[in-house]
Every structure is written in structure tokens, then in C-alpha cells.
Amino acid sequence: MLRNAFEPWHLILIITVLVLLFGSKKLPDMARGLGRSMRILKSEAKALKDEQPAEAPRAESTAGR
């Protein structure tokens, strides 16, 4: 269904629209900011993954009560 969703002319059209909307001066700043955000997100996700989870409190069963 979406086998050929993005052909080269699609990408050229998208880039042209972005340059027209935001201007050539703002695009590098936006890309830099996006890159920083991605790096922060990856480092935070890695930190959460590497953290040893604290011992979870055991839930008391209420079936016997």
C-alpha cells in the first residue's frame, strides 16, 4: 500500500516547502535544537534503563481476609 510512499521528488518538495516556510537561516538552528533534544532523550532513556529498580514493595494478598 505504501510501498513507494517517498520518492525522491517527494523529498525535494518537502525540503523546498520547509525552506520557504522557515527560511534558510532558521533551518540549521532548528536541526541543531532537534539533535540536542534527541541526544538528551536518548541519554535519559539510557539512564532509566541502566538504573537498578528499587525493590518494589510487595502487595499483601487480601484473599485470606
Backbone as XML, in Angstrom:
<?xml version="1.0"?>
<chain id="A" units="angstrom">
  <residue number="1" name="MET">
    <atom name="N" x="0.826" y="-1.186" z="0.000"/>
    <atom name="CA" x="0.000" y="0.000" z="0.000"/>
    <atom name="C" x="0.874" y="1.254" z="0.000"/>
  </residue>
  <residue number="2" name="LEU">
    <atom name="N" x="1.820" y="1.323" z="0.921"/>
    <atom name="CA" x="2.715" y="2.475" z="0.987"/>
    <atom name="C" x="4.117" y="2.098" z="0.517"/>
  </residue>
  <residue number="3" name="ARG">
    <atom name="N" x="4.165" y="1.232" z="-0.458"/>
    <atom name="CA" x="5.446" y="0.713" z="-0.917"/>
    <atom name="C" x="6.369" y="1.826" z="-1.409"/>
  </residue>
  <residue number="4" name="ASN">
    <atom name="N" x="5.864" y="2.735" z="-2.203"/>
    <atom name="CA" x="6.677" y="3.832" z="-2.736"/>
    <atom name="C" x="6.170" y="5.162" z="-2.205"/>
  </residue>
  <residue number="5" name="ALA">
    <atom name="N" x="6.056" y="5.264" z="-0.899"/>
    <atom name="CA" x="5.480" y="6.463" z="-0.291"/>
    <atom name="C" x="6.340" y="7.693" z="-0.534"/>
  </residue>
  <residue number="6" name="PHE">
    <atom name="N" x="7.648" y="7.567" z="-0.363"/>
    <atom name="CA" x="8.528" y="8.717" z="-0.547"/>
    <atom name="C" x="9.496" y="8.453" z="-1.688"/>
  </residue>
  <residue number="7" name="GLU">
    <atom name="N" x="9.216" y="9.068" z="-2.796"/>
    <atom name="CA" x="10.140" y="9.023" z="-3.922"/>
    <atom name="C" x="11.015" y="10.260" z="-3.831"/>
  </residue>
  <residue number="8" name="PRO">
    <atom name="N" x="12.091" y="10.321" z="-4.594"/>
    <atom name="CA" x="12.995" y="11.473" z="-4.493"/>
    <atom name="C" x="12.317" y="12.821" z="-4.703"/>
  </residue>
  <residue number="9" name="TRP">
    <atom name="N" x="11.361" y="12.902" z="-5.594"/>
    <atom name="CA" x="10.725" y="14.197" z="-5.829"/>
    <atom name="C" x="9.859" y="14.613" z="-4.651"/>
  </residue>
  <residue number="10" name="HIS">
    <atom name="N" x="9.353" y="13.645" z="-3.887"/>
    <atom name="CA" x="8.606" y="13.983" z="-2.675"/>
    <atom name="C" x="9.518" y="14.683" z="-1.666"/>
  </residue>
  <residue number="11" name="LEU">
    <atom name="N" x="10.702" y="14.126" z="-1.490"/>
    <atom name="CA" x="11.652" y="14.705" z="-0.539"/>
    <atom name="C" x="12.098" y="16.099" z="-0.974"/>
  </residue>
  <residue number="12" name="ILE">
    <atom name="N" x="12.317" y="16.288" z="-2.268"/>
    <atom name="CA" x="12.696" y="17.612" z="-2.781"/>
    <atom name="C" x="11.585" y="18.613" z="-2.522"/>
  </residue>
  <residue number="13" name="LEU">
    <atom name="N" x="10.356" y="18.209" z="-2.731"/>
    <atom name="CA" x="9.213" y="19.089" z="-2.491"/>
    <atom name="C" x="9.103" y="19.445" z="-1.008"/>
  </residue>
  <residue number="14" name="ILE">
    <atom name="N" x="9.286" y="18.485" z="-0.134"/>
    <atom name="CA" x="9.215" y="18.740" z="1.309"/>
    <atom name="C" x="10.318" y="19.702" z="1.742"/>
  </residue>
  <residue number="15" name="ILE">
    <atom name="N" x="11.530" y="19.494" z="1.253"/>
    <atom name="CA" x="12.643" y="20.386" z="1.599"/>
    <atom name="C" x="12.380" y="21.796" z="1.093"/>
  </residue>
  <residue number="16" name="THR">
    <atom name="N" x="11.852" y="21.920" z="-0.115"/>
    <atom name="CA" x="11.542" y="23.238" z="-0.674"/>
    <atom name="C" x="10.503" y="23.956" z="0.169"/>
  </residue>
  <residue number="17" name="VAL">
    <atom name="N" x="9.472" y="23.261" z="0.579"/>
    <atom name="CA" x="8.425" y="23.872" z="1.405"/>
    <atom name="C" x="9.002" y="24.301" z="2.753"/>
  </residue>
  <residue number="18" name="LEU">
    <atom name="N" x="9.854" y="23.481" z="3.344"/>
    <atom name="CA" x="10.469" y="23.840" z="4.624"/>
    <atom name="C" x="11.333" y="25.091" z="4.497"/>
  </residue>
  <residue number="19" name="VAL">
    <atom name="N" x="12.099" y="25.183" z="3.423"/>
    <atom name="CA" x="12.945" y="26.361" z="3.222"/>
    <atom name="C" x="12.084" y="27.597" z="3.021"/>
  </residue>
  <residue number="20" name="LEU">
    <atom name="N" x="10.997" y="27.466" z="2.276"/>
    <atom name="CA" x="10.113" y="28.611" z="2.053"/>
    <atom name="C" x="9.407" y="29.034" z="3.338"/>
  </residue>
  <residue number="21" name="LEU">
    <atom name="N" x="9.010" y="28.079" z="4.155"/>
    <atom name="CA" x="8.295" y="28.407" z="5.385"/>
    <atom name="C" x="9.200" y="29.007" z="6.455"/>
  </residue>
  <residue number="22" name="PHE">
    <atom name="N" x="10.347" y="28.404" z="6.669"/>
    <atom name="CA" x="11.183" y="28.789" z="7.797"/>
    <atom name="C" x="12.397" y="29.621" z="7.416"/>
  </residue>
  <residue number="23" name="GLY">
    <atom name="N" x="12.751" y="29.646" z="6.178"/>
    <atom name="CA" x="13.925" y="30.397" z="5.758"/>
    <atom name="C" x="15.189" y="29.578" z="5.937"/>
  </residue>
  <residue number="24" name="SER">
    <atom name="N" x="16.182" y="29.895" z="5.148"/>
    <atom name="CA" x="17.411" y="29.098" z="5.166"/>
    <atom name="C" x="18.242" y="29.348" z="6.416"/>
  </residue>
  <residue number="25" name="LYS">
    <atom name="N" x="18.053" y="30.470" z="7.097"/>
    <atom name="CA" x="18.840" y="30.755" z="8.298"/>
    <atom name="C" x="18.325" y="29.995" z="9.515"/>
  </residue>
  <residue number="26" name="LYS">
    <atom name="N" x="17.037" y="29.776" z="9.595"/>
    <atom name="CA" x="16.468" y="29.129" z="10.781"/>
    <atom name="C" x="16.567" y="27.608" z="10.729"/>
  </residue>
  <residue number="27" name="LEU">
    <atom name="N" x="16.655" y="27.031" z="9.541"/>
    <atom name="CA" x="16.680" y="25.573" z="9.438"/>
    <atom name="C" x="17.872" y="24.936" z="10.153"/>
  </residue>
  <residue number="28" name="PRO">
    <atom name="N" x="19.104" y="25.441" z="10.009"/>
    <atom name="CA" x="20.208" y="24.816" z="10.758"/>
    <atom name="C" x="20.020" y="24.913" z="12.272"/>
  </residue>
  <residue number="29" name="ASP">
    <atom name="N" x="19.487" y="26.037" z="12.742"/>
    <atom name="CA" x="19.238" y="26.179" z="14.183"/>
    <atom name="C" x="18.184" y="25.186" z="14.651"/>
  </residue>
  <residue number="30" name="MET">
    <atom name="N" x="17.152" y="25.003" z="13.841"/>
    <atom name="CA" x="16.107" y="24.048" z="14.205"/>
    <atom name="C" x="16.663" y="22.624" z="14.228"/>
  </residue>
  <residue number="31" name="ALA">
    <atom name="N" x="17.486" y="22.293" z="13.236"/>
    <atom name="CA" x="18.078" y="20.955" z="13.179"/>
    <atom name="C" x="19.017" y="20.736" z="14.363"/>
  </residue>
  <residue number="32" name="ARG">
    <atom name="N" x="19.770" y="21.750" z="14.727"/>
    <atom name="CA" x="20.683" y="21.652" z="15.866"/>
    <atom name="C" x="19.896" y="21.435" z="17.160"/>
  </residue>
  <residue number="33" name="GLY">
    <atom name="N" x="18.820" y="22.180" z="17.320"/>
    <atom name="CA" x="17.980" y="22.024" z="18.505"/>
    <atom name="C" x="17.337" y="20.652" z="18.564"/>
  </residue>
  <residue number="34" name="LEU">
    <atom name="N" x="16.906" y="20.158" z="17.412"/>
    <atom name="CA" x="16.313" y="18.823" z="17.356"/>
    <atom name="C" x="17.350" y="17.762" z="17.714"/>
  </residue>
  <residue number="35" name="GLY">
    <atom name="N" x="18.568" y="17.935" z="17.223"/>
    <atom name="CA" x="19.642" y="16.996" z="17.544"/>
    <atom name="C" x="19.953" y="16.977" z="19.030"/>
  </residue>
  <residue number="36" name="ARG">
    <atom name="N" x="19.993" y="18.160" z="19.641"/>
    <atom name="CA" x="20.240" y="18.237" z="21.088"/>
    <atom name="C" x="19.127" y="17.541" z="21.862"/>
  </residue>
  <residue number="37" name="SER">
    <atom name="N" x="17.902" y="17.790" z="21.443"/>
    <atom name="CA" x="16.760" y="17.168" z="22.124"/>
    <atom name="C" x="16.813" y="15.651" z="22.009"/>
  </residue>
  <residue number="38" name="MET">
    <atom name="N" x="17.175" y="15.163" z="20.834"/>
    <atom name="CA" x="17.275" y="13.715" z="20.636"/>
    <atom name="C" x="18.375" y="13.124" z="21.521"/>
  </residue>
  <residue number="39" name="ARG">
    <atom name="N" x="19.518" y="13.819" z="21.622"/>
    <atom name="CA" x="20.612" y="13.346" z="22.461"/>
    <atom name="C" x="20.195" y="13.293" z="23.922"/>
  </residue>
  <residue number="40" name="ILE">
    <atom name="N" x="19.497" y="14.326" z="24.378"/>
    <atom name="CA" x="19.037" y="14.361" z="25.768"/>
    <atom name="C" x="18.055" y="13.225" z="26.024"/>
  </residue>
  <residue number="41" name="LEU">
    <atom name="N" x="17.128" y="13.036" z="25.099"/>
    <atom name="CA" x="16.138" y="11.971" z="25.244"/>
    <atom name="C" x="16.811" y="10.604" z="25.310"/>
  </residue>
  <residue number="42" name="LYS">
    <atom name="N" x="17.782" y="10.368" z="24.426"/>
    <atom name="CA" x="18.483" y="9.082" z="24.422"/>
    <atom name="C" x="19.259" y="8.869" z="25.717"/>
  </residue>
  <residue number="43" name="SER">
    <atom name="N" x="19.928" y="9.924" z="26.197"/>
    <atom name="CA" x="20.715" y="9.760" z="27.423"/>
    <atom name="C" x="19.814" y="9.522" z="28.630"/>
  </residue>
  <residue number="44" name="GLU">
    <atom name="N" x="18.679" y="10.195" z="28.680"/>
    <atom name="CA" x="17.744" y="9.975" z="29.790"/>
    <atom name="C" x="17.147" y="8.574" z="29.735"/>
  </residue>
  <residue number="45" name="ALA">
    <atom name="N" x="16.815" y="8.113" z="28.534"/>
    <atom name="CA" x="16.263" y="6.763" z="28.396"/>
    <atom name="C" x="17.298" y="5.721" z="28.804"/>
  </residue>
  <residue number="46" name="LYS">
    <atom name="N" x="18.564" y="5.954" z="28.424"/>
    <atom name="CA" x="19.622" y="5.019" z="28.802"/>
    <atom name="C" x="19.832" y="5.030" z="30.309"/>
  </residue>
  <residue number="47" name="ALA">
    <atom name="N" x="19.765" y="6.210" z="30.916"/>
    <atom name="CA" x="19.938" y="6.310" z="32.366"/>
    <atom name="C" x="18.826" y="5.562" z="33.093"/>
  </residue>
  <residue number="48" name="LEU">
    <atom name="N" x="17.606" y="5.685" z="32.606"/>
    <atom name="CA" x="16.493" y="4.965" z="33.232"/>
    <atom name="C" x="16.649" y="3.462" z="33.065"/>
  </residue>
  <residue number="49" name="LYS">
    <atom name="N" x="17.143" y="3.059" z="31.897"/>
    <atom name="CA" x="17.312" y="1.634" z="31.631"/>
    <atom name="C" x="18.437" y="1.050" z="32.487"/>
  </residue>
  <residue number="50" name="ASP">
    <atom name="N" x="19.512" y="1.825" z="32.660"/>
    <atom name="CA" x="20.662" y="1.347" z="33.426"/>
    <atom name="C" x="20.425" y="1.359" z="34.929"/>
  </residue>
  <residue number="51" name="GLU">
    <atom name="N" x="19.505" y="2.191" z="35.390"/>
    <atom name="CA" x="19.218" y="2.264" z="36.823"/>
    <atom name="C" x="18.672" y="0.937" z="37.307"/>
  </residue>
  <residue number="52" name="GLN">
    <atom name="N" x="19.150" y="0.528" z="38.454"/>
    <atom name="CA" x="18.598" y="-0.677" z="39.061"/>
    <atom name="C" x="17.303" y="-0.283" z="39.752"/>
  </residue>
  <residue number="53" name="PRO">
    <atom name="N" x="16.217" y="-0.926" z="39.415"/>
    <atom name="CA" x="14.956" y="-0.563" z="40.064"/>
    <atom name="C" x="15.003" y="-0.896" z="41.551"/>
  </residue>
  <residue number="54" name="ALA">
    <atom name="N" x="14.478" y="-0.005" z="42.338"/>
    <atom name="CA" x="14.418" y="-0.238" z="43.781"/>
    <atom name="C" x="13.504" y="-1.425" z="44.038"/>
  </residue>
  <residue number="55" name="GLU">
    <atom name="N" x="13.745" y="-2.086" z="45.150"/>
    <atom name="CA" x="12.933" y="-3.254" z="45.459"/>
    <atom name="C" x="11.486" y="-2.818" z="45.613"/>
  </residue>
  <residue number="56" name="ALA">
    <atom name="N" x="10.642" y="-3.369" z="44.782"/>
    <atom name="CA" x="9.233" y="-2.985" z="44.781"/>
    <atom name="C" x="8.557" y="-3.530" z="46.028"/>
  </residue>
  <residue number="57" name="PRO">
    <atom name="N" x="7.726" y="-2.729" z="46.661"/>
    <atom name="CA" x="7.004" y="-3.231" z="47.838"/>
    <atom name="C" x="6.049" y="-4.347" z="47.428"/>
  </residue>
  <residue number="58" name="ARG">
    <atom name="N" x="6.024" y="-5.362" z="48.244"/>
    <atom name="CA" x="5.167" y="-6.498" z="47.923"/>
    <atom name="C" x="3.728" y="-6.176" z="48.282"/>
  </residue>
  <residue number="59" name="ALA">
    <atom name="N" x="2.846" y="-6.543" z="47.396"/>
    <atom name="CA" x="1.422" y="-6.321" z="47.648"/>
    <atom name="C" x="0.914" y="-7.439" z="48.553"/>
  </residue>
  <residue number="60" name="GLU">
    <atom name="N" x="0.231" y="-7.058" z="49.597"/>
    <atom name="CA" x="-0.314" y="-8.057" z="50.511"/>
    <atom name="C" x="-1.573" y="-8.646" z="49.897"/>
  </residue>
  <residue number="61" name="SER">
    <atom name="N" x="-1.680" y="-9.938" z="50.001"/>
    <atom name="CA" x="-2.873" y="-10.567" z="49.445"/>
    <atom name="C" x="-4.030" y="-10.399" z="50.423"/>
  </residue>
  <residue number="62" name="THR">
    <atom name="N" x="-5.170" y="-10.090" z="49.892"/>
    <atom name="CA" x="-6.362" y="-9.901" z="50.726"/>
    <atom name="C" x="-7.321" y="-11.065" z="50.573"/>
  </residue>
  <residue number="63" name="ALA">
    <atom name="N" x="-6.864" y="-12.131" z="49.932"/>
    <atom name="CA" x="-7.748" y="-13.266" z="49.699"/>
    <atom name="C" x="-8.067" y="-14.001" z="50.999"/>
  </residue>
  <residue number="64" name="GLY">
    <atom name="N" x="-7.156" y="-14.020" z="51.953"/>
    <atom name="CA" x="-7.367" y="-14.749" z="53.195"/>
    <atom name="C" x="-8.170" y="-13.975" z="54.216"/>
  </residue>
  <residue number="65" name="ARG">
    <atom name="N" x="-8.502" y="-12.757" z="53.945"/>
    <atom name="CA" x="-9.208" y="-11.928" z="54.929"/>
    <atom name="C" x="-10.672" y="-11.901" z="54.704"/>
  </residue>
</chain>
